[in-house]
Amino acid sequence: MAWRWQRCSPGWDGRHEECAVKLLVVLTTEANQAKAEALAAQLLEQRLAACIALQPQKSLYHWQGRIEQDSEVQLVIKTNTERLEALEIALHQLHSYDVPEWIVLSGECSEAYGSWLSSSLKPPQPGPGDAAAPGL
């Protein structure tokens, strides 16, 4: 039997919430801050991610028979299983690298965070008075 927390840490109001909501964290890197911000903005605009944290880092890696060293920006992308395939396609189309990092980590989050995550990934609903898009 796998061990897991039975309860999350207290929220802002001191209550404990059950850890029952699944989420995915996708890791990738970009060459610099500007490229990372541009990629993040496009993924957020398409609602493929609810949140993307950008973290500057130094990377050492094998590339074309040599050990390379570069400054990069790690993108920590929060999404759900429903948006994962579209996220992967978009990330590979938009990324500046020939072989972008694509690491998917599965986890659980609080019910409140999961609710926010899910609602952030849904396309906005037209409000009252918004004209419906004409059919083509």
C-alpha positions in Angstrom: 0.0 0.0 0.0 1.4 3.4 -1.0 1.9 5.9 1.8 0.2 9.3 1.4 -0.9 12.3 3.5 -4.4 12.0 4.8 -4.8 15.7 5.0 -3.2 18.8 3.5 -1.6 21.5 5.6 -4.0 24.1 6.9 -5.3 26.7 4.5 -5.3 30.4 5.1 -8.3 30.0 7.5 -6.7 27.2 9.5 -8.9 24.4 8.2 -7.5 21.2 6.8 -8.6 20.2 3.4 -8.6 16.7 1.9 -6.0 16.1 -0.7 -8.2 14.5 -3.4 -7.8 16.6 -6.5 -5.3 15.4 -9.1 -3.1 17.9 -11.0 -0.1 17.6 -13.3 3.1 19.6 -13.1 5.0 19.9 -16.4 8.6 20.9 -16.5 10.4 22.5 -19.4 13.2 25.0 -19.9 13.7 27.9 -22.2 16.9 29.7 -23.3 16.2 33.0 -21.6 13.7 35.0 -19.6 12.1 36.7 -22.7 11.5 33.3 -24.5 10.2 31.8 -21.2 7.8 34.6 -20.7 6.6 34.5 -24.3 6.0 30.8 -24.1 4.2 31.0 -20.8 2.0 33.8 -22.1 0.9 31.8 -25.1 0.2 28.7 -23.0 -1.8 30.7 -20.5 -3.7 32.5 -23.3 -4.8 29.1 -24.7 -5.8 28.0 -21.2 -3.5 25.0 -21.4 -2.0 26.0 -18.0 -3.5 27.6 -14.9 -0.2 28.9 -13.6 3.4 28.9 -14.8 6.3 29.7 -12.5 9.6 30.9 -14.1 12.8 30.1 -12.3 16.3 31.1 -13.7 18.9 28.4 -13.4 22.2 27.1 -14.7 22.0 23.8 -16.6 24.7 21.3 -17.5 23.8 18.7 -20.0 25.0 16.4 -22.8 24.4 17.8 -26.3 25.9 16.5 -29.6 28.7 14.6 -27.9 29.8 17.4 -25.5 28.9 18.6 -22.0 27.3 22.0 -22.3 26.6 24.6 -19.7 24.0 27.4 -20.1 21.8 29.7 -18.2 18.1 28.8 -18.8 14.7 29.5 -17.3 12.8 26.6 -15.9 9.0 26.7 -16.5 6.9 24.9 -13.8 3.5 24.5 -15.5 0.4 23.5 -13.6 -2.3 21.8 -15.6 -4.7 18.8 -15.5 -5.1 15.6 -17.4 -7.8 17.0 -19.7 -5.4 19.7 -21.1 -2.2 17.7 -21.1 -2.3 16.5 -24.7 -3.1 19.9 -26.1 -0.4 21.4 -23.9 2.2 19.0 -25.2 1.4 19.7 -28.8 1.4 23.5 -28.3 4.6 23.5 -26.2 6.5 21.5 -28.9 5.2 23.8 -31.7 6.0 27.0 -29.8 9.3 26.0 -28.1 12.6 27.5 -29.3 14.6 24.2 -28.7 14.9 21.3 -31.1 14.3 18.9 -28.2 12.4 20.7 -25.4 12.4 19.2 -22.0 9.0 17.5 -21.3 8.7 16.0 -17.9 5.2 15.4 -16.4 4.8 14.9 -12.7 1.5 13.7 -11.2 0.3 15.0 -7.9 -2.6 15.9 -5.6 -3.7 19.3 -4.4 -6.2 20.7 -2.0 -9.8 20.9 -3.1 -9.8 24.7 -3.2 -6.6 24.8 -5.3 -8.0 22.1 -7.6 -11.2 24.0 -8.1 -9.2 27.2 -9.0 -7.0 25.1 -11.4 -10.0 23.6 -13.2 -11.8 26.9 -13.6 -8.6 28.5 -14.8 -8.3 26.0 -17.6 -11.8 26.4 -18.9 -12.4 28.9 -21.8 -14.2 32.0 -20.6 -18.0 31.9 -21.0 -19.6 34.7 -22.9 -21.2 37.2 -20.5 -24.7 38.7 -20.7 -24.8 41.0 -23.7 -21.8 39.4 -25.4 -22.6 38.8 -29.0 -22.3 35.1 -30.0 -19.8 34.4 -32.7 -21.5 34.1 -36.0 -21.6 30.6 -37.6 -19.5 30.1 -40.7 
